[in-house]
Amino acid sequence: MRHVVIAALLIALAVHAAAQPAARPAFDVASIKANKSGDNSMFVNILPGGRFMVRNATLRELVQAAYQFQYQAFQILGGAGWIDTERFNIDAKADGTFSPAQVSAMVQNLLADRFHLVLRSETQQLPTYALVVARSDARPGSLLRAAAGCVTAPIGRGAPASAEANAPPRCGLHFDSGRDNGLRMRGDGVTMQQLAERLQFYVQRVVVDDTKLTGKFDLALEFMPDRRRPSVADAPGQPAPDSGLSVVTALQEQLGLRLNSQRGDVKVLVIDSAERPTEN
């Protein structure tokens, strides 16, 4: 009889434990302070030992970081004007070793706790772009060529070490300063899908590869990015006045590619509510 009672008690405890909500992953300590430096530069860094560090980020940028930058700024809708103008520093730490997914969950919970951030995910029909070949004969421009060969660098490393000055370049998209404060993009061994995904950052719309160009390519593209910070009131994809050669024009003139406007399903995060955090 005693064994039956003990077994029943163990079953009851197991059922009770299963019914309890799992602990929300959270940082052990977290400091959030306003950044009033007036600087527009921002960085997010995940350091060893469970430390999460942010300098000079808006709430919209913090949401992007919380979702591992799977959402561009234009995919985060709603919110009051201050979420794009007021900036914050964050120092948060949790003892242990954590995966990117675990850190992401901890940052999401931090924003919910300290900013009282309420988000919902949904799919909306929004303006998008189709990346296509501009010429009627489907030939790309002179600065878009079949890949000549590149070297894949290990994750987290720079360019592969080589004693030869003419060693092949590192595969991927690379950026440096162009003329008149413009931006120069160089691609080595990249697909049109990779190019389309990167263009989303500059045109603030989802870009779908519809070039029908297969394989990998080397490319060179120079343009003047829109220097204005994205706003929900801005028309997506429109360059700032007097901003020089826009990415839309540069694509056609230099790579023989064009962005066609269309509409499509876009995954978005909608900010239902958010509050300024209390500093600590």
ABEGO torsion letter per residue (X at the ends): XAAAAAAAAAAAAAAAAAABBBBBBBBABBBBBBBAAGBABBBBBBBBGGBBBBBGBBAAAAAAAAAGGABBAAABBEEBAAAAABBBBBBBBBBEBBBAAAAAAAAAAAAAAAAGBBBBBBBBBBBBBBBBBABAAGBBBAABBBBAEBBBBBBGBBBBBBABAABBBBBEBBBBBBBGGBBBBBBBGBBAAAAAAAAAAAAGBBBBBAAGBBEBBBBBBBBBBBABBBBAABBBGBBBBGAEBBAAAAAAAAAGBBBBBBBBBBBBBBBABBBBBBBX
